[in-house]
Amino acid sequence: MSLPPLQPWTRLDLHMHSDRSDGRYSVDEVLRRAVDGGLDVIALTDHDLPAQAPAGRICIGGKPIHVVHGAEISGVHEGIELHLLVYFGGEMPQAFRDFCTALAAKRAERYEQARENLGVDLPAADDAAQRGERSLTRLHLSRSLVDHGHAKNLSDAFMRFTGDRHGNVPHVELTFLEAIAVAKAHGGITSWAHPYLEHARKWTKPFAASGLDALEGLRPGLGKKTRRTIARLARNNDLFLTGGSDFHGWSPQRLGDFAVQGQQATGFARALQHRAVLAA
């Protein structure tokens, strides 16, 4: 189940989503598209959800791919919602699975509160969401508003109803520092997902002191200056870099269009192997 040795040509994508949260495609379809896109190592990181695919080397259509168990956990810091990517060297521990399931069920509760705050007729959270088997997000709420004629499109729904400034969607209760602590307690590797530069400059040092392992500094569309600054912040705080496409399937972007190269992921690979040895 351990990660195979990375070669310079190894292609990784450590951040993607399925329809179990706010992605477009099923888990099986995401895996198929990852293989077809020429990826060698992936992590399916649905929002506040347990791992949805087997860990380790699997074959899709006769082609091998290595799956790293992961999740993207939402937490609040100084009133701002941030996202934490959590990875495991082997199977995601059951206790962390239970933690994620409880977070997903909380999302259904927030969805119901948002429906009440909006005061419009929208379908209730489904049974799977209430059990924490899928994650409801602002996208689901916005799409429901569009489908039932309360908004012209998703942009209109976000602008008038579901954006954070309106206060209709309750804030996440978990703090970002608590998320780091729980992930580390269960043997997870932690990376701050898509940090804004102003936040990274302000909070990388205290987050590193609290156990953060990495910054997600390898992402499509990131300018050279921003990439260099995030890489410098990582070095100065003894962190490594992770990266991924943050694929959801709603845009023309295809899995494999962006990939982290093997030589860029050595810090991540070392951390993953170390945690796998400790968990054995």
N, C-alpha and C positions, 0 to 999 in steps of 0.2 A: 504493500500500500504506500510505501515511501516514494517520494518524488524521484524520478530517474535523474541521473546526472544531466545538468543543463549544458547544451552545446551552444556555440554562437548563433546557430541557425534555429534553435528552439524558439517557438512562438507561443507566448503566453497572453491570456486575457483573464484578469483576476477580478472582473467586476461586470456582471450582467444579470438580467432579470427575466423571469418567466411570468406567465399569466397567473401564477399563485400569488403574485403581488401586482405590480403595475406594468408588467411586460405584456406583449401582444401574443406570444406563442407559448405553447405547452412546454413542459420540461423536456419531453422527448424531442420536440421540434427544435428547441434551442440547442440541444446536444447535436442533433443532425446538422444544423446550420454551422455549428462550431467546427465540426469535422470537415464539412464541405468547404469551409473558409480556410482550411489549412492550419488550424490551431492545434498545438500539441498539449498544452496544459491550460485548463480553465478552472474558474471558480464561479459557481452559480450563487449569487449573493442577493437573494430576495429579501425584501424589507421585513425585519423582525420575524423571520420564519426559520424553522429548522431546515437542515439540508434536505433537498428533494431528490437527489440522485446518489447512487453508490459512490463511495470514495475510492480512489485509486484508478488503476488502468482498466478501462472498459473498451469494448469494440462496438462501433456503430457502422452498420453496412460493411463490415469487414475491415474497417479502419480503426486504429487504436487512438485513444485520447486519454489523458490523465485528468481526473476530476479531484480538485481540492475542495474539501468541505468548508463552506463559509456562509456568512450572513451579513447583512447591513443593518446595524442597530441605530435607531434614532435616540438622541439624547439632547438635553438643553444645557447651554452654558451662558450665563449672564443674559438670559432671556432670548437667546438665539438657538434655533434648532440646528444641530450638527449631526453628521452621520459617521458611524464607526464601522469599518470593515473588520470582521473577525474571521480568522482562518485557523484551521487545525491540521496537525501533521498526519492525522489518520481520521478515523470516524469521529464525527462530532459527538461529544459526551452526552449521555442521556440527560444529565442535569442541565446542561446548556440548552438542549432541545426543549426541555420543559420550560426553561426561562423564556425562550423565544415564543413558544406557544402561548404563554401567558401574555406576552407583549402583543401578539397578534390579536388575541381576544380583547385586549384593552383598546386596540384600534377599532374594533367593531362597536365598543361602547362609545368611543369618541364620535364615530360616524353617526350613531343614533342621537347623540347630543347635538351634533351639527344639524341633523335633519330637523330637530326640534327648534334650534336657534333660527334656522332659515324660515320656518313657518310655511313651507310649501309641501305639496303632496309628492313624496318620493318613496320608492320601494325601501323596505327595511333591510337591514343587514341580514344576509342569508345565514342558514344554520352552520355552514362550513366556516364562515367568518367568525361567528359567535363562538365556535369551538376552537378558534385559533389555528385552523387548517389552511387559511388563506388570509392575506393582509389587505384590508381596505385602506385606500389612500385618498388624498385630495383629488387625484385623477378620477377615481371611481365616482366620487361625489360630483365632480364637475361634469363628467360624462352623463350621469343620471340627470343633472339639471338640463343638459342639452337635449337628451332623449325625450324628456317630458315637457319640452317647450318653454322652459324658464330662462334659457340662455341661447344665444344665436350659435355659439361655437365654444370650444374649450377655452379659448383666450378670453372670450366675453364672460364665461363662468368664473374664471380665476379673477378677472378684473373686478367683477361686481359682487361676487358671493364668497368664493373659497380662498381668496388670497389672505395672507396672514393679517393684513392691516384691518380686515373687517371683523375679526374676532369670532366668526361663526364656528370655526373648527377649534375645539379645545386644544390647548398645548399639551405636548408630551410631558409626562410627570418625571420620567427617569432623567437624571442628569448625565451629562457626557462623562464626567469623572466616575460616576457609579457604573456606567456601561463599561468603561475601561477596567475597573476593578473586578466586575463580575467576569468579564472575558478572561482576564489574567488568572483569576482564581480557578477557572476551568481549563487552563492550559492553552488558551487561545493566543494567537498573534494578532496584534491590533494595528490598524492603519487608519489614519484620519482621511475619510473620503472627500475628494474634490474640495479641499479647503480654499476659501477666498484668501487672496494674498494678504489683505489687511488683518484678517483673523489669524492667519498663519504667523505673521510677524508678532502678533500680540500674545498668542497662546501656545505656540509650539513648545517653548521652554517649560511652562508649568505642566502641560500635558505629558511631556517626556518624563518629568519628575514623578508623575503619577502612574507611569507604566506604559505609556504609548510607545510602540515599537517602530512605527513607520509613518511616512506621509505619502499620500497618493499623488505623486508628482509626475507620473508618466501617463498622460491623457491626451486624447485627440483635441486639436484646436487650442492648445495651450501655447501662448507666445514664448519666444526664446527668453525674454527677460524674466517672465514669470517662472518658467522652468528652472532657470539658473538660480533664482532667488529661493525657490522651494528646495532645490538640491542643496544649496548652501545652508539653509535652516536645518535640513536633515543632518548634514555633516556636523554642524556646530553643536547639535544636541544628541549625537551618537545614535541617530535613527537611520534606517535605510529607506529606500523608495519602493513603492509598489505601483502598479498601474493597470489600467483596463479601459475598455471602451464605454462602460456604463450603458451597455446595449439594452434597449427596451423593445425594439422592433417596430416602432411607430414612424421612424424616419427612413429615408433611402439607405442609410448606413447599414452595411452588412457585417455580420460577424466575420472577422478575419481581415476587414479593411484596415483595422488598427491592431497592432500586436506589440507587446513588450518583447524585446530580444533577449536571448539567454544571458548575454553578458550584462544586461541591465538589471537582472533579477537575482544576482548572486547573494545579496544580503537576505532577500526573502527566502531563497532556497536553503541557506545555512540555518536560518531561524526555524524553518519548517522541519528540517531534518533533526535539529536539536530537540524540538518539542516531540517529534515522533519517537525519538529514543527515550525521552523522559516518560512518555505515556506507555511505553512497551512493558 
